[in-house]
Amino acid sequence: MKLTRHNGRSGKHGTYNPRHNDRRFDVENREHIDAQRVKKNVYWDCYRGFTTPELRENPEQPDFSFEEIERMYYYEHYSDHVDAQ
C-alpha cells in the first residue's frame, strides 16, 4: 500500500489543480499512471470521508469532485470574511 498526502497549493509552475489527484480524466492515455491500480485508489475529503472509484459510480451515493469539495470548504470557512470586506 502506498499513501499519498498532497495539500500544497502552489509550486514553481503556479497553483495546483485539485483535479490532478482526483483521477477524473482518461488515465488510459497517461503512461505514468497504471489504470488498473487506479481502480484500487481510496480518496478522502473532509465532507464525505473515504470514497473509492466504485462508490463514485454508485448513483445512490453523493459524488463531488475534489474541485467541488475545495470550493465548498473555502466557501464555508472564508466567505464571511470575503463578504465583510
C-alpha positions as CSV (number, residue, x, y, z in Angstrom):
1,M,0.0,0.0,0.0
2,K,1.2,3.5,-0.8
3,L,-0.3,6.5,0.8
4,T,0.0,10.0,-0.7
5,R,-0.9,13.2,1.0
6,H,-1.0,16.3,-1.1
7,N,-2.1,19.6,0.4
8,G,0.4,22.0,-1.3
9,R,-1.4,24.8,-3.1
10,S,1.4,26.2,-5.2
11,G,4.7,25.4,-6.8
12,K,7.2,26.8,-9.3
13,H,4.5,26.4,-12.0
14,G,1.7,28.2,-10.1
15,T,-1.2,26.8,-8.1
16,Y,-2.0,23.1,-8.2
17,N,-5.2,22.0,-9.9
18,P,-7.4,20.0,-7.5
19,R,-8.4,17.7,-10.4
20,H,-4.8,16.3,-10.6
21,N,-5.3,13.8,-7.7
22,D,-9.0,13.3,-8.5
23,R,-8.3,11.0,-11.4
24,R,-11.4,12.2,-13.2
25,F,-9.7,12.1,-16.6
26,D,-8.8,9.4,-19.0
27,V,-5.9,7.6,-17.2
28,E,-5.5,5.2,-20.1
29,N,-3.7,7.9,-22.1
30,R,-1.2,8.6,-19.3
31,E,1.8,6.4,-19.4
32,H,2.9,7.2,-15.9
33,I,-0.4,6.1,-14.4
34,D,-1.3,2.4,-14.1
35,A,-5.0,2.4,-15.0
36,Q,-5.6,-1.0,-13.3
37,R,-4.2,0.3,-10.0
38,V,-6.3,3.5,-10.1
39,K,-9.3,1.2,-9.5
40,K,-7.9,0.4,-6.1
41,N,-7.4,4.1,-5.1
42,V,-9.1,5.3,-1.9
43,Y,-9.9,9.0,-1.7
44,W,-10.6,11.1,1.4
45,D,-12.2,14.5,1.8
46,C,-13.4,16.4,4.8
47,Y,-17.1,16.1,3.9
48,R,-17.7,12.6,2.8
49,G,-14.8,10.8,4.4
50,F,-13.4,7.9,2.4
51,T,-14.6,7.1,-1.2
52,T,-13.4,4.7,-3.9
53,P,-13.9,4.7,-7.7
54,E,-16.6,2.0,-7.2
55,L,-18.5,4.3,-4.8
56,R,-18.2,7.2,-7.2
57,E,-20.0,5.2,-9.8
58,N,-22.9,4.4,-7.5
59,P,-25.8,6.7,-8.4
60,E,-27.2,6.5,-4.8
61,Q,-24.0,8.0,-3.3
62,P,-23.3,11.7,-3.5
63,D,-20.3,12.3,-5.7
64,F,-18.3,15.5,-5.6
65,S,-15.0,16.2,-7.4
66,F,-12.0,17.5,-5.4
67,E,-12.6,20.8,-7.1
68,E,-16.2,21.0,-5.8
69,I,-15.1,19.9,-2.3
70,E,-12.4,22.5,-2.3
71,R,-14.9,25.2,-3.4
72,M,-17.3,24.1,-0.6
73,Y,-14.6,24.2,2.0
74,Y,-13.4,27.7,1.1
75,Y,-17.0,29.0,0.9
76,E,-17.8,27.5,4.3
77,H,-14.6,28.8,6.0
78,Y,-13.8,32.1,4.2
79,S,-16.9,33.5,2.5
80,D,-18.0,35.6,5.6
81,H,-14.5,37.2,5.7
82,V,-14.6,38.0,2.0
83,D,-18.2,39.3,2.1
84,A,-17.3,41.6,5.1
85,Q,-14.5,43.4,3.1
